Amino acid sequence: MIALEANVHSVRERMAAASRRARRDPAETMLVVVTKNRTLATIQAVYDLGLRHFGENRVEEAETKVPGLPADITWHMIGHIQSRKAGRAVPLFDIIHSVDSVKLARSLDRLCTGRAEPLPLLLECNVSGEVSKYGFEAHRWADDPEQWASLQAAAGEMVALPNLSMRGLMTMAPIVADPEQARPVFSRLRRLRDALAAAFPLADWHHLSMGMSDDFEVAIEEGATYVRVGRAIFDPGSPSWRKD
């Protein structure tokens, strides 16, 4: 418990320092604790330290955790959702970061019919060009008119869905030896967010979900409003290939 508290304090201090370097208010960036493969007791211990935003990668795992933890937690879906599992995700999560297709957005919209408030969502965009990454293809959006037109068409349809609420963009950077190597990816997502905000000014494009244990400081410097951190809190000594 003492080590966990020290790790949380360290992450928060690093977040605040990165914000100051970028001349941003530290309150502008939310720490989302990635809880995949963590026990209820461990998650409860982090909750007891004052954290309230938690992220899960898999619907099946969230189903075993959400009912057993305090009701005031804000649950973030940060992993890939298969369309056939969308109905199971809707009652579990307060916001979905990983909407990576119009098909999934349509399914979520239909499943949220009658919901008291629209379901907040972020569009997952592959701005690195890695074939292993999910998300809308966006690595050439600024230089490829066809890719930019495709993104605009998808965003325009999703913005119009009545039971969903657009909140911004999400991406995953490549695993790199130096966090500075991830900076162009985060910068590209920020520029894409700004371009979509100009194209669809009635939607809320405020959020940028980017940055994990190895690179969240660079992500904050580039404008992240959500950082998804697990390993730096629970197991800071583990290797970087073990993604959050």
Summary of the structure (lengths in Angstrom):
residues: 244
radius of gyration: 17.3
end to end distance: 19.8
largest distance: 52.7
contacts: 795
relative contact order: 0.15
helix: 43%
strand: 17%
